[in-house]
Amino acid sequence: MRKQAIAVVALVPVLAIASGAGLMVQPERDGADRPQRQRQPGGDPSAFVDRIMQADANDDGKVTRDEMGEGRATRIFDAADTDGDDALTRSEIEAFVKERFADRPGADRNPVAPGAAAPGGNRPAVTAPSGQMFHDGMETAGRAMRRLSRSDFAEETRMGDLALVQTVQRGLMDSKIAYLHAEVSREAQAKYAGDPDRLHMDLRMQLARALQATIEIEMAILEGDAKAAAALLKKLNDIQGKGHDSFEPHEDG
């Protein structure tokens, strides 16, 4: 019990990170009115992960929902449990915390050319867009969509559902940043042979439609319309399925 209590208390700063990456962005204020947290450097994400893992009462390498506890910690559990097995592994917690730290005020997610000076001259440059960035973004979106597909969009799951929608949006935005570097199927290469501009525009259109659908899902969840949210999620899955069939490279064999 003591072990669990320590870990749940340690979730407070992580919840602050999660709320900082929420759906509403607070306007930045100048001077003395600026929130204190925006003037201070962030902590070590690995330290938060270690503290959360302290809730693993039976030392099986996973934190279950019961071990995590109730209350606000449930929101973290719902968003971080990407495979839906009702247990958090260290890798799932690390991925969750990494995303939240990346969205903290002052974090630089704008890609620049490799070796270029970062804005301000005192921070390392962010890796330029790549095919791997596109792939990773689509994987992130896909995992969150699979989690959403198991939700009934009830009142008690609303915050977790909204967190998952935001994860889908983040993954799609990362893919949209790197869409020019996406690896496409041989069929798509043949279809768009000699016209790479049209290939890129059609791919970007698919991503834009998917992002538009996530906004519609978000609005339905906020309005408490479970039926509409489920229907819009089906629409998003159809858009993603069409994009997969049109552009995604197929495994050999």
Beta strands, then each sheet from edge to edge (+ up, - down):
strand 1: 62-64
strand 2: 87-89
sheet 1: 1+ 2-
end
